[in-house]
Amino acid sequence: MKNFIVFLLSGLLTFSCASDRGQSADEAADAKTELEVTPGTRVTDVDGNTYRTVIIGNYQWMAENLKTTTYSTGESIDYPGDNMAAWSENTLGAYAWYDNDESNGATYGALYNWYAVTHPDGLCPAGWRMPDEDDWLYLTGYVGEQMGNKLKSRRQVGSPLGGEFDTMEHPRWETFSVNYGTDQVGFGALPGGNRHASGTFVAKGANALFWSSAEVSDEAGYGWYIYHGYYGVDRGYGDKQAGFSVRCIRNAS
């Protein structure tokens, strides 16, 4: 299994689709019709990069994709660069810039393999952690229907919101007339694309793939997926050597 596994739309609407899984009575009570953006305090990683954050329900999330090149202990994360064999064979933790172009990191953050995500030295800043499956389920349940659109950044080619949001300049989402970002809780999901386990890069501007800390098997981990032409958020699984975006989280209180 060398690529992130994402089901076709018919599949997205059944087993793997968070937006179609239904809500309990408690979740329905918590999911607000009129969502609000509650900024949190900024957080700085060990490299000195500073990130906006947002309070969503009981949790504080990074509102930007992680781009550290160093674990929280100060140890450097492996960077295979354009050595595709070194990327595909890495089992100790590695990161990539999309297309091996560091300028992409400034807008979309880094892409990390699952081994970096779960490395004992810690990928997230002190006091923060990688989100697990329950964290992602809480987020999607809190946001409610049309969750993908509500979590996407408003920056999109041809956005009907107009003004600064209708842009061709990265970072932004590809155009789609029906499903577009409204960013109703300030999560600001951006489509950083991904790096396949083979080392190839795909889908910048179209797909946002985020790791969770949950493991599927010795070869695969769980990720969460937002697509420019789809309104939902879906769980899929990918080869641990694949590179996805990362958002860190901590309890809000």
VOPAGU-2260 file (C-alpha; in pm, 1 decimal, decimal comma):
REM VOPAGU-2260
SITE   aa  ch    i         X         Y         Z
SITE  MET   A    0       0,0       0,0       0,0
SITE  LYS   A    1     198,1     299,2    -125,9
SITE  ASN   A    2     -56,7     579,1    -138,7
SITE  PHE   A    3    -308,3     737,4      94,4
SITE  ILE   A    4    -623,0     529,1      64,5
SITE  VAL   A    5    -926,9     743,7     -10,0
SITE  PHE   A    6   -1252,9     592,5    -123,0
SITE  LEU   A    7   -1446,4     728,0    -419,5
SITE  LEU   A    8   -1743,4     951,4    -344,9
SITE  SER   A    9   -1980,6     658,8    -321,8
SITE  GLY   A   10   -1755,4     512,5     -54,6
SITE  LEU   A   11   -1708,7     844,8     118,6
SITE  LEU   A   12   -2077,0     857,1     183,8
SITE  THR   A   13   -2081,1     524,7     364,1
SITE  PHE   A   14   -1823,5     373,6     595,0
SITE  SER   A   15   -1545,8     632,8     606,6
SITE  CYS   A   16   -1747,9     952,3     604,0
SITE  ALA   A   17   -1755,7    1148,7     929,2
SITE  SER   A   18   -2019,5    1383,5     785,3
SITE  ASP   A   19   -2256,8    1092,2     729,1
SITE  ARG   A   20   -2197,9     902,4    1051,7
SITE  GLY   A   21   -2484,7    1071,3    1239,1
SITE  GLN   A   22   -2473,3    1248,5    1574,3
SITE  SER   A   23   -2568,0    1147,7    1924,3
SITE  ALA   A   24   -2806,7    1366,3    2120,3
SITE  ASP   A   25   -2513,8    1514,7    2312,9
SITE  GLU   A   26   -2324,4    1592,3    1992,8
SITE  ALA   A   27   -2631,4    1751,1    1836,8
SITE  ALA   A   28   -2667,5    1974,5    2141,0
SITE  ASP   A   29   -2301,3    2076,0    2120,6
SITE  ALA   A   30   -2299,4    2139,0    1744,6
SITE  LYS   A   31   -2393,7    2503,8    1703,4
SITE  THR   A   32   -2591,9    2637,3    1410,2
SITE  GLU   A   33   -2415,5    2972,5    1435,5
SITE  LEU   A   34   -2050,0    2887,7    1487,8
SITE  GLU   A   35   -1807,2    3143,0    1622,3
SITE  VAL   A   36   -1434,8    3199,5    1579,9
SITE  THR   A   37   -1252,9    3219,5    1914,4
SITE  PRO   A   38    -883,4    3296,6    1865,8
SITE  GLY   A   39    -637,0    3139,9    2107,4
SITE  THR   A   40    -291,8    3252,7    2212,1
SITE  ARG   A   41     -15,8    3201,4    1957,2
SITE  VAL   A   42     222,3    2910,1    2000,3
SITE  THR   A   43     588,9    2888,5    1896,7
SITE  ASP   A   44     766,7    2569,3    1795,6
SITE  VAL   A   45    1127,2    2478,7    1873,8
SITE  ASP   A   46    1243,0    2629,9    1541,7
SITE  GLY   A   47    1090,0    2965,7    1634,1
SITE  ASN   A   48     792,8    2943,1    1395,7
SITE  THR   A   49     483,6    3106,9    1545,1
SITE  TYR   A   50     131,1    2982,1    1472,7
SITE  ARG   A   51    -216,0    3125,8    1512,3
SITE  THR   A   52    -446,5    2907,0    1721,1
SITE  VAL   A   53    -820,0    2878,0    1770,7
SITE  ILE   A   54   -1047,3    2747,3    2045,8
SITE  ILE   A   55   -1299,4    2494,6    1914,2
SITE  GLY   A   56   -1522,8    2359,0    2188,3
SITE  ASN   A   57   -1305,0    2202,0    2456,7
SITE  TYR   A   58    -982,1    2213,6    2256,1
SITE  GLN   A   59    -725,5    2456,5    2122,0
SITE  TRP   A   60    -602,9    2375,0    1770,6
SITE  MET   A   61    -326,6    2520,0    1561,9
SITE  ALA   A   62    -488,9    2728,6    1289,4
SITE  GLU   A   63    -191,7    2675,5    1056,1
SITE  ASN   A   64      -6,3    2367,6     934,7
SITE  LEU   A   65     301,2    2267,2    1131,7
SITE  LYS   A   66     638,2    2338,1     967,0
SITE  THR   A   67     900,0    2251,4    1227,8
SITE  THR   A   68    1214,8    2075,0    1109,5
SITE  THR   A   69    1314,7    1984,3    1463,9
SITE  TYR   A   70    1163,5    1760,3    1730,6
SITE  SER   A   71    1070,2    1921,8    2062,1
SITE  THR   A   72    1389,8    1780,6    2216,8
SITE  GLY   A   73    1604,5    1975,1    1968,1
SITE  GLU   A   74    1689,0    1674,1    1749,4
SITE  SER   A   75    1669,5    1737,6    1374,6
SITE  ILE   A   76    1404,0    1554,1    1172,4
SITE  ASP   A   77    1539,3    1361,9     873,6
SITE  TYR   A   78    1500,5    1545,7     542,7
SITE  PRO   A   79    1541,9    1308,8     244,5
SITE  GLY   A   80    1479,0    1590,1      -4,5
SITE  ASP   A   81    1464,6    1467,3    -364,0
SITE  ASN   A   82    1612,2    1127,3    -272,5
SITE  MET   A   83    1296,8     926,4    -335,1
SITE  ALA   A   84    1448,6     599,9    -215,5
SITE  ALA   A   85    1554,5     758,5     114,3
SITE  TRP   A   86    1201,6     894,7     160,2
SITE  SER   A   87    1025,6     567,1      80,1
SITE  GLU   A   88    1257,8     364,3     305,6
SITE  ASN   A   89    1247,3     598,3     606,2
SITE  THR   A   90    1102,4     441,7     922,6
SITE  LEU   A   91    1259,0     677,2    1177,9
SITE  GLY   A   92    1070,3     998,0    1099,4
SITE  ALA   A   93    1104,8    1239,8     807,8
SITE  TYR   A   94     959,2    1558,6     663,4
SITE  ALA   A   95     933,2    1710,6     317,9
SITE  TRP   A   96     852,0    2041,4     155,0
SITE  TYR   A   97     603,2    1998,7    -127,8
SITE  ASP   A   98     799,3    1950,3    -452,8
SITE  ASN   A   99    1115,8    1984,1    -239,0
SITE  ASP   A  100    1058,1    2360,1    -249,7
SITE  GLU   A  101    1095,5    2523,8      90,7
SITE  SER   A  102     881,3    2819,8     -17,1
SITE  ASN   A  103     581,8    2585,4      -6,1
SITE  GLY   A  104     647,8    2540,1     364,0
SITE  ALA   A  105     582,8    2907,0     431,4
SITE  THR   A  106     225,4    2873,7     303,9
SITE  TYR   A  107     130,1    2507,1     348,4
SITE  GLY   A  108     365,8    2382,0     616,6
SITE  ALA   A  109     566,4    2060,6     597,8
SITE  LEU   A  110     458,0    1708,1     508,9
SITE  TYR   A  111     553,6    1448,3     770,8
SITE  ASN   A  112     555,2    1072,5     759,6
SITE  TRP   A  113     375,8     881,3    1035,3
SITE  TYR   A  114     704,5     791,1    1203,5
SITE  ALA   A  115     776,1    1159,9    1265,3
SITE  VAL   A  116     421,8    1209,3    1393,7
SITE  THR   A  117     465,4     939,0    1658,1
SITE  HIS   A  118     836,5     990,4    1727,6
SITE  PRO   A  119     917,3     970,0    2102,2
SITE  ASP   A  120    1101,1    1305,4    2087,0
SITE  GLY   A  121     770,0    1476,7    2006,3
SITE  LEU   A  122     673,2    1667,4    1694,0
SITE  CYS   A  123     444,7    1924,3    1859,3
SITE  PRO   A  124     551,7    2218,5    2078,6
SITE  ALA   A  125     574,1    2164,1    2454,8
SITE  GLY   A  126     228,2    2123,4    2606,7
SITE  TRP   A  127      76,1    2027,6    2271,0
SITE  ARG   A  128      15,6    1685,1    2118,7
SITE  MET   A  129     -85,2    1506,0    1803,2
SITE  PRO   A  130    -465,0    1469,0    1770,5
SITE  ASP   A  131    -598,2    1115,6    1803,0
SITE  GLU   A  132    -914,0     968,4    1652,8
SITE  ASP   A  133   -1135,1    1098,7    1935,2
SITE  ASP   A  134   -1003,0    1451,0    1881,7
SITE  TRP   A  135   -1092,6    1442,3    1511,4
SITE  LEU   A  136   -1433,8    1293,0    1584,0
SITE  TYR   A  137   -1499,5    1566,2    1839,8
SITE  LEU   A  138   -1396,6    1836,2    1590,9
SITE  THR   A  139   -1614,3    1705,8    1308,9
SITE  GLY   A  140   -1907,8    1643,5    1544,5
SITE  TYR   A  141   -1879,2    1993,4    1689,9
SITE  VAL   A  142   -1877,0    2161,4    1349,9
SITE  GLY   A  143   -2168,7    1950,2    1225,4
SITE  GLU   A  144   -2312,8    1928,0     875,0
SITE  GLN   A  145   -2108,5    2052,1     577,6
SITE  MET   A  146   -1806,4    2014,1     804,6
SITE  GLY   A  147   -1548,9    2013,2     526,4
SITE  ASN   A  148   -1667,5    2346,4     391,5
SITE  LYS   A  149   -1684,4    2491,1     744,2
SITE  LEU   A  150   -1324,4    2389,5     816,9
SITE  LYS   A  151   -1169,7    2499,4     486,9
SITE  SER   A  152    -990,2    2829,8     448,8
SITE  ARG   A  153   -1197,1    3086,6     259,3
SITE  ARG   A  154    -913,5    3140,7      11,1
SITE  GLN   A  155   -1026,4    2971,1    -309,3
SITE  VAL   A  156   -1011,4    3018,6    -683,9
SITE  GLY   A  157   -1347,5    3170,7    -777,8
SITE  SER   A  158   -1477,0    3182,4    -420,0
SITE  PRO   A  159   -1834,5    3318,7    -417,4
SITE  LEU   A  160   -1736,5    3510,9    -103,4
SITE  GLY   A  161   -1544,5    3742,8    -335,9
SITE  GLY   A  162   -1293,1    4008,6    -239,5
SITE  GLU   A  163    -964,5    3884,0     -95,7
SITE  PHE   A  164   -1101,8    3529,0     -75,5
SITE  ASP   A  165   -1137,8    3492,4    -452,8
SITE  THR   A  166    -772,7    3439,6    -540,9
SITE  MET   A  167    -542,3    3245,1    -767,9
SITE  GLU   A  168    -244,8    3295,2    -536,2
SITE  HIS   A  169    -130,9    3020,1    -302,1
SITE  PRO   A  170    -224,5    2925,4     -39,2
SITE  ARG   A  171    -576,5    2860,6    -166,8
SITE  TRP   A  172    -820,7    2589,5    -272,1
SITE  GLU   A  173    -897,0    2492,8    -629,7
SITE  THR   A  174   -1226,3    2621,4    -766,3
SITE  PHE   A  175   -1554,5    2442,2    -701,8
SITE  SER   A  176   -1885,6    2620,7    -748,7
SITE  VAL   A  177   -2086,7    2438,5    -480,6
SITE  ASN   A  178   -1841,4    2335,7    -210,4
SITE  TYR   A  179   -1625,7    2622,7     -94,9
SITE  GLY   A  180   -1455,9    2723,7     227,8
SITE  THR   A  181   -1648,7    2927,8     484,0
SITE  ASP   A  182   -1402,5    2874,5     775,2
SITE  GLN   A  183   -1670,5    2912,0    1039,7
SITE  VAL   A  184   -1458,7    2814,9    1341,3
SITE  GLY   A  185   -1124,7    2957,1    1229,5
SITE  PHE   A  186    -958,0    2621,4    1158,4
SITE  GLY   A  187    -850,2    2747,8     815,4
SITE  ALA   A  188    -771,2    2409,8     656,5
SITE  LEU   A  189    -530,3    2450,6     367,2
SITE  PRO   A  190    -467,3    2194,4      91,7
SITE  GLY   A  191     -98,9    2115,4     131,4
SITE  GLY   A  192    -129,6    1802,8     -82,5
SITE  ASN   A  193      69,4    1495,6      15,1
SITE  ARG   A  194     379,3    1296,4     -63,1
SITE  HIS   A  195     321,4     934,7    -156,5
SITE  ALA   A  196     535,5     668,2       4,8
SITE  SER   A  197     702,2     632,0    -335,9
SITE  GLY   A  198     826,5     990,7    -304,5
SITE  THR   A  199     598,9    1163,6    -557,5
SITE  PHE   A  200     402,7    1477,2    -466,9
SITE  VAL   A  201      34,9    1527,9    -552,8
SITE  ALA   A  202    -270,1    1749,7    -499,1
SITE  LYS   A  203    -138,1    2080,4    -366,0
SITE  GLY   A  204    -434,3    2319,3    -377,2
SITE  ALA   A  205    -684,9    2034,5    -397,0
SITE  ASN   A  206    -643,6    1801,6     -97,9
SITE  ALA   A  207    -575,2    1853,4     271,4
SITE  LEU   A  208    -459,7    1533,7     442,5
SITE  PHE   A  209    -390,8    1542,6     815,1
SITE  TRP   A  210    -235,2    1266,7    1023,1
SITE  SER   A  211    -379,7    1142,8    1347,7
SITE  SER   A  212    -173,8     947,7    1598,2
SITE  ALA   A  213    -391,7     638,1    1549,2
SITE  GLU   A  214    -240,1     326,0    1398,7
SITE  VAL   A  215    -413,1      92,1    1154,8
SITE  SER   A  216    -144,1    -173,9    1127,2
SITE  ASP   A  217     232,4    -216,6    1116,0
SITE  GLU   A  218     224,4     -54,3     771,5
SITE  ALA   A  219     -49,8     209,4     796,6
SITE  GLY   A  220    -186,8     493,3    1009,2
SITE  TYR   A  221    -513,0     685,5    1008,1
SITE  GLY   A  222    -546,8    1027,6     848,5
SITE  TRP   A  223    -832,0    1275,1     795,1
SITE  TYR   A  224    -908,5    1407,8     450,1
SITE  ILE   A  225   -1069,7    1724,8     309,0
SITE  TYR   A  226   -1119,7    1756,9     -67,6
SITE  HIS   A  227   -1182,4    2079,8    -259,4
SITE  GLY   A  228   -1489,4    1941,0    -438,8
SITE  TYR   A  229   -1650,5    1768,9    -139,2
SITE  TYR   A  230   -1835,9    1907,4     162,9
SITE  GLY   A  231   -1736,4    1642,7     418,1
SITE  VAL   A  232   -1436,6    1527,6     619,7
SITE  ASP   A  233   -1333,9    1166,1     589,4
SITE  ARG   A  234   -1110,1     921,2     763,6
SITE  GLY   A  235    -877,1     716,4     548,5
SITE  TYR   A  236    -553,7     532,0     597,6
SITE  GLY   A  237    -214,7     564,8     442,3
SITE  ASP   A  238     123,9     402,9     427,7
SITE  LYS   A  239     333,7     519,5     722,2
SITE  GLN   A  240     596,8     643,8     476,2
SITE  ALA   A  241     346,6     886,7     319,5
SITE  GLY   A  242     372,9    1258,0     398,5
SITE  PHE   A  243      66,2    1445,0     530,5
SITE  SER   A  244       9,0    1779,7     699,7
SITE  VAL   A  245      -6,9    1813,1    1079,7
SITE  ARG   A  246    -214,6    2022,0    1317,8
SITE  CYS   A  247    -131,9    2002,0    1689,8
SITE  ILE   A  248    -388,9    2027,1    1968,8
SITE  ARG   A  249    -421,0    2075,0    2343,1
SITE  ASN   A  250    -702,0    2101,9    2595,2
SITE  ALA   A  251    -850,9    2450,1    2606,5
SITE  SER   A  252    -856,4    2466,1    2986,8
